[in-house]
């Protein structure tokens, strides 16, 4: 598996998980809210915030707009689909404003492009990587276009078969770009637990020999942390200040507290995973002295007494002869008188 950096941050099994706070459209078209989200993500310790780069004309066809002119769920939706897309899209100037504010806050700015023009805009902003949405893993001409920019590409795999994922990876590599991260994903918001199949990450890693992560649509922090325990090197999680806010994705998004938990506990999990080689640490070696047992006398015994098994018990602390070495103590004579319950050490024997 090739080593890789997202910007100046290395990703892979030996590094802390790279955590992306997916703001998406949760800025609700309000740049003040956008800055607050960037602030909160930076304070929670996320490596990057991610947006979605689309316009009224680059993502949705007229037929779909005409089919979605009103919604019954007034908390997640307002007006028509076209009204929402126009409100939630980021203009070129807003992209630049968000990018500049991210630089000020020391957090990476990135986004998902949905057209070549939007990929060009993100390239002009020097994004550390391109995130490709699950819907576009089968848009091979678009993958080719983005791959030619020779930046890392994070491919979400929601709704995709293994054959479709293979075609996407081969398309990117054919353009001379081998900087691919595959994100296991379930494109249901939120998915039921039995839909998630986190072990798919191992399948993707083995099949394509690339870093693998998890683009998460579950509620809470348990599943992304489980993904990290199973080897996810990138976690992408929708992010909001308040799950009760109006808008498309707030209800299924992580709060600042959730995000901090994923960052901090994810780092702890990665450290705790360690390696496969069995090691007894110096701290545990020292702990043996208190927690392990030593041979002790069952009763008072005189100097010169020859030890038999009936003379011995084993109790804490572990500063004397280990019960594992009892065989070597039996038949030896005592070098001194010993009281009942005395710890026996090698210097007590002749």
C-alpha positions as a printed Julia matrix, in Angstrom:
350×3 Matrix{Float64}:
   0.0     0.0     0.0
   1.42    3.35   -1.07
   2.1     5.94    1.61
   0.16    9.14    1.1
  -0.26   12.61    2.44
  -3.36   14.76    2.46
  -1.72   18.15    2.34
   1.15   17.77    4.8
  -0.62   15.13    6.92
   0.4    11.48    6.39
  -2.43    8.96    6.32
  -2.22    5.24    6.87
  -2.19    2.52    9.47
   0.69    4.05   11.43
  -0.91    7.49   11.74
  -3.84    8.97   13.66
  -7.07    8.89   11.64
  -7.58   11.9     9.39
 -10.93   13.41   10.43
 -13.01   15.43    7.99
 -15.9    17.54    9.28
 -18.39   17.45    6.42
 -20.15   20.8     6.52
 -21.7    20.14    3.11
 -24.75   22.34    2.9
 -25.12   22.76    6.67
 -24.0    26.38    6.33
 -27.58   26.92    5.01
 -26.28   29.59    2.64
 -25.24   31.8     5.59
 -21.55   32.72    5.65
 -21.72   33.72    9.32
 -22.93   30.2    10.13
 -20.26   28.86    7.79
 -17.53   30.59    9.8
 -19.02   29.34   13.07
 -18.92   25.77   11.73
 -15.29   26.19   10.68
 -14.47   27.56   14.14
 -16.17   24.65   15.89
 -14.52   22.03   13.66
 -11.08   23.55   14.24
 -11.65   23.67   18.0
 -12.76   20.01   17.98
  -9.46   19.03   16.35
 -10.65   18.02   12.87
  -7.99   18.0    10.17
 -10.3    19.41    7.49
 -13.71   20.84    6.8
 -15.42   19.8     3.6
 -18.03   21.53    1.5
 -19.96   20.57   -1.64
 -19.27   22.5    -4.8
 -22.29   22.58   -7.08
 -24.52   25.14   -8.73
 -28.13   25.22   -9.81
 -27.05   24.03  -13.27
 -24.21   21.57  -12.57
 -25.92   18.84  -10.58
 -29.64   18.44  -11.21
 -31.62   18.2   -14.46
 -34.81   20.12  -15.22
 -36.88   16.93  -14.93
 -35.81   16.44  -11.3
 -36.5    20.08  -10.45
 -39.98   19.82  -11.97
 -40.72   16.66   -9.98
 -39.76   18.28   -6.63
 -41.61   21.56   -6.34
 -42.75   21.2    -2.74
 -42.13   19.01    0.33
 -44.18   17.94    3.32
 -41.15   17.97    5.67
 -40.81   21.7     6.27
 -37.94   21.31    8.75
 -35.54   19.74    6.25
 -36.97   21.48    3.2
 -38.38   24.8     2.15
 -39.87   25.86   -1.15
 -38.89   23.8    -4.18
 -35.76   21.78   -4.84
 -34.51   24.55   -7.1
 -35.08   27.1    -4.35
 -32.99   25.06   -1.9
 -30.19   24.37   -4.37
 -29.92   28.07   -5.2
 -29.86   28.97   -1.48
 -27.36   26.32   -0.42
 -24.9    26.58   -3.32
 -21.62   28.34   -2.62
 -20.63   30.98   -5.12
 -17.06   31.31   -6.33
 -16.53   34.26   -3.99
 -17.99   32.28   -1.06
 -15.6    29.41   -1.82
 -12.73   31.85   -1.63
 -14.07   33.4     1.57
 -14.45   30.0     3.27
 -11.01   28.94    2.06
  -9.39   32.09    3.43
 -11.1    31.66    6.78
  -9.95   28.03    6.99
  -6.37   29.18    6.45
  -6.82   31.73    9.2
  -8.07   29.01   11.56
  -5.39   26.47   10.59
  -7.75   23.83    9.24
  -7.7    22.4     5.72
 -10.39   23.5     3.26
 -11.68   20.88    0.85
 -14.81   20.17   -1.12
 -16.58   17.71   -3.39
 -16.79   18.99   -6.97
 -19.72   17.97   -9.16
 -18.47   19.32  -12.5
 -15.14   20.01  -14.24
 -15.58   23.73  -13.66
 -15.96   23.2    -9.92
 -12.92   20.9    -9.9
 -10.98   23.69  -11.61
 -12.14   26.17   -8.97
 -10.99   23.86   -6.17
  -7.66   23.32   -7.9
  -7.2    27.11   -8.01
  -7.74   27.12   -4.24
  -4.99   24.49   -3.85
  -7.16   21.95   -2.04
  -5.13   19.1    -0.5
  -7.35   16.48   -2.15
 -10.52   15.97   -4.12
 -13.42   14.12   -2.5
 -15.61   12.3    -5.01
 -19.2    11.67   -3.97
 -20.67    8.16   -4.07
 -23.0     9.22   -6.89
 -20.02    9.91   -9.14
 -18.0     6.72   -8.67
 -19.51    5.53  -11.96
 -19.01    8.9   -13.71
 -15.77    7.7   -15.33
 -15.24   10.73  -17.62
 -15.4    13.0   -14.58
 -13.03   10.74  -12.63
 -10.56   10.96  -15.52
 -10.76   14.75  -15.52
 -10.16   15.05  -11.79
  -7.44   12.36  -11.78
  -5.38   14.34  -14.3
  -4.95   17.06  -11.68
  -2.67   14.6    -9.85
  -3.96   15.33   -6.38
  -5.09   12.67   -3.91
  -8.64   11.48   -4.54
 -10.98   10.2    -1.85
 -13.64    8.04   -3.47
 -16.84    7.3    -1.56
 -18.24    3.88   -2.45
 -21.9     4.12   -1.43
 -24.31    2.24   -3.74
 -21.37    0.77   -5.69
 -20.6    -2.85   -6.5
 -17.06   -4.17   -6.2
 -16.84   -4.2   -10.01
 -17.87   -0.53  -10.17
 -15.3     0.36   -7.52
 -12.64   -1.53   -9.49
 -13.52    0.37  -12.67
 -13.25    3.68  -10.79
  -9.85    2.85   -9.27
  -8.5     1.62  -12.62
  -9.78    4.79  -14.32
  -7.93    7.01  -11.86
  -4.74    4.94  -12.05
  -4.83    4.92  -15.85
  -4.42    8.7   -15.74
  -1.18    8.3   -13.78
  -2.73    9.06  -10.42
  -2.18    6.37   -7.78
  -3.12    8.61   -4.83
  -6.45    6.96   -4.03
  -8.25    6.52   -0.72
 -11.43    4.44   -0.77
 -14.13    5.36    1.73
 -16.57    2.63    2.67
 -19.98    4.27    2.68
 -23.68    3.43    2.95
 -25.79    6.03    1.16
 -28.71    5.9     3.59
 -29.25    8.72    6.11
 -28.99    7.18    8.7
 -28.45    3.49    7.86
 -29.67    0.65   10.04
 -26.83   -1.14   11.81
 -27.22   -4.3     9.75
 -26.63   -2.26    6.58
 -23.22   -0.94    7.59
 -20.83   -3.9     7.16
 -17.66   -2.25    8.43
 -15.68   -5.36    7.49
 -16.06   -4.19    3.89
 -13.12   -1.89    4.64
 -10.8    -4.89    4.86
 -12.23   -6.18    1.58
 -11.48   -2.88   -0.14
  -7.96   -2.7     1.27
  -7.15   -6.24    0.22
  -8.7    -5.86   -3.23
  -7.1    -2.55   -4.18
  -4.09   -2.1    -1.87
  -5.02    1.47   -0.97
  -5.68    3.33    2.29
  -9.29    2.83    3.35
 -11.59    4.98    5.46
 -15.25    5.43    6.32
 -17.71    8.08    5.17
 -20.24    7.93    7.99
 -23.96    8.61    7.97
 -24.8     6.97   11.31
 -25.96    8.74   14.44
 -23.48    9.27   17.27
 -19.86    8.24   17.58
 -19.87    4.46   18.11
 -19.7     3.39   14.46
 -16.93    5.75   13.27
 -14.88    4.76   16.33
 -15.49    1.1    15.51
 -14.32    1.85   11.96
 -11.09    3.29   13.34
 -10.6     0.17   15.46
 -10.95   -1.86   12.26
  -8.3     0.21   10.48
 -10.04    3.25    8.94
  -7.39    5.88    8.26
  -9.89    8.58    7.21
 -13.22    9.42    8.82
 -15.69   11.74    7.14
 -18.67   12.8     9.25
 -21.43   15.33    8.58
 -21.1    18.22   11.01
 -23.48   20.75   12.54
 -23.68   23.11   15.47
 -27.2    21.92   16.33
 -29.05   18.83   15.1
 -32.35   20.69   15.47
 -31.46   23.35   12.9
 -33.48   23.53    9.71
 -31.8    22.1     6.64
 -31.0    18.91    4.75
 -28.43   17.15    6.91
 -28.36   18.69   10.39
 -30.39   15.89   12.02
 -27.87   13.17   11.03
 -24.76   15.25   11.69
 -22.18   15.17   14.48
 -22.25   17.94   17.06
 -19.03   19.63   18.17
 -18.97   17.3    21.2
 -19.39   14.27   18.93
 -16.63   15.46   16.63
 -14.2    16.04   19.48
 -14.95   12.52   20.74
 -14.19   11.04   17.32
 -10.93   12.99   17.05
  -9.65   12.33   20.56
 -10.88    8.78   21.07
  -9.99    7.88   17.51
  -6.41    8.95   18.21
  -6.42    6.92   21.42
  -7.79    3.86   19.61
  -5.09    4.07   16.95
  -2.38    4.26   19.63
  -3.96    1.4    21.58
  -4.08   -0.87   18.51
  -0.28   -1.01   18.61
   1.35   -3.95   16.85
   1.06   -7.7    16.62
   4.3    -8.51   18.43
   3.76   -9.6    22.05
   5.55   -7.16   24.36
   5.61   -6.95   28.16
   6.2    -3.29   28.96
   8.58   -2.03   31.63
   5.55   -0.82   33.59
   4.06   -4.32   33.56
   7.4    -5.86   34.53
   7.39   -3.6    37.55
   3.76   -4.49   38.27
   4.75   -8.17   38.54
   6.37   -7.4    41.89
   2.97   -6.49   43.36
   0.52   -8.63   41.4
   2.29  -11.97   40.98
   2.72  -14.59   43.7
   5.82  -15.9    45.48
   6.4   -19.12   47.37
   5.68  -18.68   51.1
   5.96  -20.99   54.1
   2.76  -22.64   55.33
   4.22  -22.87   58.88
   7.36  -22.0    60.84
  10.34  -24.03   59.57
  13.82  -24.39   61.12
  17.16  -23.71   59.44
  18.31  -26.82   57.55
  14.77  -28.06   56.87
  14.44  -29.76   53.47
  11.53  -28.27   51.56
   8.66  -30.43   50.37
   5.56  -29.29   48.48
   3.41  -29.49   51.61
   5.59  -26.77   53.19
   4.71  -24.24   50.51
   1.91  -21.92   49.44
   1.93  -19.06   46.89
   0.84  -15.51   47.71
   1.52  -11.91   46.77
   3.88  -10.09   46.37
   5.94  -11.41   43.48
   9.32  -10.46   44.95
  10.36  -14.02   45.91
  10.62  -17.35   44.13
   7.89  -17.73   41.51
   5.53  -20.71   41.88
   6.55  -21.54   38.29
  10.01  -22.36   39.76
   8.75  -24.5    42.64
  10.39  -27.62   41.15
  13.82  -26.04   41.62
  13.11  -25.16   45.26
  11.89  -28.58   46.38
  14.58  -30.65   48.06
  16.65  -27.58   48.97
  17.55  -26.76   52.6
  16.64  -23.57   54.38
  19.57  -21.26   55.08
  17.73  -19.68   58.05
  14.8   -20.15   60.39
  11.56  -19.0    58.72
   8.26  -17.94   60.23
   4.83  -18.9    58.96
   3.85  -16.95   55.81
   7.42  -15.76   55.07
   8.21  -15.05   51.42
  10.97  -17.39   50.26
  13.82  -15.98   48.17
  16.7   -17.84   46.54
  19.12  -16.53   49.14
  17.02  -18.35   51.77
  18.02  -21.71   50.28
  21.24  -23.71   50.2
